[in-house]
């Protein structure tokens, strides 16, 4: 008979998949990966690689896959710590993984559609590249954090809140960087900017929160 597979075994499998994505990105895009690691506090990466971005970018795609895995694992750990302690459920985890991935992809496609409708493709592409970079960086940092929470440190509410604060800070740095680069244009269209924030920045995360909240229902 096959032995029962524990939650840590499944976590290990998904963490290995995330590590595989990171390793391939480092091996295939070695120089870019090195610049990516220094993106916080250094605009070199954004200035160099924004010019060469493609609709489907291999480097970003690999880190995106690691990102949705890392975010989903951390979401599950956070839910179990803050809301309702529960055992790992593979079927529900796949739903969470799928939900996070689809949410992020739909958000990007909607933003690109808006760029096409209002004929601001270059602006949207530049903004999306910066935002995607910091989201991928968040997923990259969550990988070792998840390993520590699963194998070494018993997660507590305080630890989870500190990590949430770190995630918010990283993405806030990315947002401020994007705002500074397009400050004049955004201030001249402040109403549309606020509308955009509510519809495509705040809204999706409320949906993600609802998804996590209903995880065990």
C-alpha positions as CSV (number, residue, x, y, z in Angstrom):
1,X,0.0,0.0,0.0
2,X,1.1,3.5,-0.7
3,X,1.7,5.6,2.4
4,X,-0.4,8.7,3.1
5,X,1.1,11.9,1.7
6,X,1.4,14.6,4.3
7,X,0.9,18.3,3.7
8,X,4.6,18.9,4.0
9,X,5.2,16.4,1.2
10,X,2.9,18.4,-1.1
11,X,4.4,21.7,0.0
12,X,7.8,20.2,-0.9
13,X,6.6,19.3,-4.4
14,X,5.3,22.8,-5.1
15,X,8.3,24.5,-3.5
16,X,10.6,22.3,-5.8
17,X,8.5,23.5,-8.8
18,X,9.0,27.1,-7.7
19,X,12.8,26.5,-7.2
20,X,13.0,24.9,-10.6
21,X,11.5,28.1,-12.2
22,X,14.0,30.3,-10.3
23,X,16.9,28.0,-11.2
24,X,16.0,28.0,-14.9
25,X,15.6,31.8,-15.0
26,X,19.0,32.2,-13.3
27,X,20.7,29.7,-15.7
28,X,19.1,30.9,-18.9
29,X,19.1,34.7,-18.1
30,X,22.1,34.9,-15.8
31,X,23.0,38.6,-16.3
32,X,19.4,39.7,-16.1
33,X,18.8,37.7,-13.0
34,X,21.7,39.4,-11.3
35,X,20.3,42.8,-12.2
36,X,16.8,41.7,-11.0
37,X,18.1,40.9,-7.5
38,X,19.2,44.5,-7.1
39,X,16.0,46.1,-8.4
40,X,15.0,47.4,-4.9
41,X,16.6,50.8,-4.6
42,X,18.2,50.6,-8.1
43,X,16.5,51.6,-11.3
44,X,19.1,50.0,-13.6
45,X,17.1,46.9,-14.2
46,X,13.9,48.8,-15.0
47,X,15.7,51.2,-17.4
48,X,17.6,48.5,-19.3
49,X,15.1,45.8,-19.7
50,X,11.9,47.9,-20.1
51,X,13.2,48.7,-23.6
52,X,13.4,45.0,-24.6
53,X,10.2,43.7,-23.1
54,X,8.0,41.4,-25.1
55,X,4.4,40.4,-24.8
56,X,5.5,36.9,-23.7
57,X,8.8,37.2,-21.8
58,X,10.6,34.0,-20.8
59,X,12.3,35.5,-17.8
60,X,9.1,37.1,-16.4
61,X,7.0,34.0,-17.2
62,X,9.3,31.7,-15.1
63,X,9.2,34.1,-12.2
64,X,5.5,34.5,-12.6
65,X,5.0,30.8,-12.2
66,X,7.1,30.8,-9.1
67,X,5.1,33.8,-7.9
68,X,1.7,32.2,-8.1
69,X,3.0,29.1,-6.4
70,X,4.7,31.2,-3.6
71,X,1.7,33.5,-3.2
72,X,-0.7,30.5,-3.0
73,X,1.4,28.7,-0.4
74,X,1.7,31.9,1.7
75,X,-2.0,32.5,1.3
76,X,-2.7,29.0,2.6
77,X,-0.3,29.4,5.5
78,X,-1.8,32.8,6.4
79,X,-5.4,31.5,6.2
80,X,-4.5,28.6,8.5
81,X,-2.7,30.9,10.9
82,X,-5.1,33.9,11.0
83,X,-8.5,32.5,10.2
84,X,-9.0,28.8,10.5
85,X,-6.4,26.1,11.3
86,X,-6.8,23.4,8.7
87,X,-5.1,20.5,7.1
88,X,-3.7,20.7,3.6
89,X,-6.2,19.9,0.9
90,X,-4.8,19.3,-2.5
91,X,-8.0,19.9,-4.4
92,X,-8.6,23.2,-2.7
93,X,-5.0,24.2,-3.1
94,X,-5.2,23.7,-6.9
95,X,-8.3,25.9,-6.9
96,X,-6.4,28.6,-5.0
97,X,-3.4,28.2,-7.3
98,X,-5.7,28.5,-10.4
99,X,-7.6,31.5,-8.9
100,X,-4.5,33.5,-8.1
101,X,-3.0,32.8,-11.6
102,X,-6.2,33.7,-13.4
103,X,-6.7,36.8,-11.3
104,X,-3.2,38.1,-12.1
105,X,-3.5,37.2,-15.8
106,X,-6.9,38.8,-16.3
107,X,-5.7,41.9,-14.5
108,X,-2.8,42.3,-16.9
109,X,-4.9,41.6,-20.0
110,X,-7.5,44.2,-18.9
111,X,-4.8,46.8,-18.4
112,X,-3.4,46.0,-21.8
113,X,-6.9,46.3,-23.3
114,X,-7.3,49.7,-21.6
115,X,-4.0,50.8,-23.1
116,X,-5.2,49.9,-26.6
117,X,-8.5,51.5,-26.2
118,X,-7.1,54.8,-25.0
119,X,-4.0,54.6,-27.3
120,X,-1.5,54.6,-24.5
121,X,0.1,51.3,-25.1
122,X,3.7,52.5,-24.5
123,X,2.7,54.0,-21.1
124,X,0.8,50.9,-20.0
125,X,3.6,48.6,-21.2
126,X,6.1,50.6,-19.2
127,X,3.9,50.6,-16.1
128,X,3.1,46.9,-16.4
129,X,6.7,46.0,-16.7
130,X,7.6,47.9,-13.5
131,X,4.6,46.5,-11.6
132,X,5.3,42.9,-12.9
133,X,8.9,43.2,-11.9
134,X,8.1,44.0,-8.3
135,X,5.4,41.3,-8.1
136,X,7.9,38.8,-9.3
137,X,10.3,40.1,-6.7
138,X,7.7,39.5,-4.1
139,X,7.2,35.9,-5.3
140,X,11.0,35.5,-5.2
141,X,11.2,36.6,-1.6
142,X,8.2,34.6,-0.5
143,X,10.0,31.4,-1.7
144,X,12.6,31.3,1.2
145,X,10.0,32.7,3.6
146,X,7.6,29.9,2.8
147,X,10.4,27.3,3.3
148,X,11.2,28.8,6.8
149,X,7.5,28.9,7.8
150,X,6.9,25.3,6.7
151,X,10.1,23.6,7.9
152,X,11.7,25.7,10.6
153,X,9.5,28.3,12.2
154,X,6.0,27.9,13.6
155,X,4.0,30.7,12.0
156,X,2.3,33.1,14.3
157,X,-0.1,36.0,13.7
158,X,2.7,38.5,14.4
159,X,5.0,36.8,11.9
160,X,2.3,36.7,9.2
161,X,1.5,40.4,9.7
162,X,5.2,41.3,9.5
163,X,5.5,39.4,6.2
164,X,2.3,41.2,4.9
165,X,4.0,44.5,5.8
166,X,7.1,43.5,3.8
167,X,5.0,42.5,0.8
168,X,3.1,45.8,0.9
169,X,6.3,47.8,1.3
170,X,7.9,46.1,-1.8
171,X,4.9,46.7,-4.0
172,X,4.6,50.3,-2.6
173,X,8.2,50.9,-3.7
174,X,7.2,49.7,-7.2
175,X,4.1,51.8,-7.2
176,X,6.0,55.0,-6.2
177,X,8.6,54.3,-8.8
178,X,6.0,54.0,-11.5
179,X,4.2,57.1,-10.2
180,X,7.5,59.2,-10.3
181,X,8.2,58.1,-13.8
182,X,4.8,59.2,-15.1
183,X,3.9,61.8,-12.5
184,X,3.0,64.6,-14.9
185,X,0.7,62.5,-17.0
186,X,-1.0,61.0,-14.0
187,X,-1.6,64.3,-12.2
188,X,-3.1,65.7,-15.4
189,X,-5.6,62.8,-15.4
190,X,-6.1,62.4,-11.7
191,X,-9.8,61.3,-12.0
192,X,-9.0,58.5,-14.3
193,X,-6.0,57.5,-12.2
194,X,-8.2,57.2,-9.1
195,X,-10.8,55.3,-11.1
196,X,-8.0,52.9,-12.3
197,X,-6.7,52.4,-8.7
198,X,-10.2,51.4,-7.5
199,X,-11.1,49.2,-10.4
200,X,-7.8,47.4,-11.2
201,X,-5.5,47.8,-8.2
202,X,-7.7,47.6,-5.2
203,X,-10.6,45.5,-6.6
204,X,-8.6,42.4,-7.6
205,X,-7.1,42.1,-4.1
206,X,-10.5,42.3,-2.5
207,X,-11.5,39.4,-4.8
208,X,-8.3,37.5,-3.8
209,X,-9.2,38.2,-0.1
210,X,-12.7,36.8,-0.7
211,X,-11.2,33.8,-2.4
212,X,-8.9,33.1,0.6
213,X,-11.7,33.7,3.0
214,X,-14.0,31.2,1.3
215,X,-11.1,28.7,0.9
216,X,-12.6,26.0,3.2
217,X,-16.3,26.6,2.3
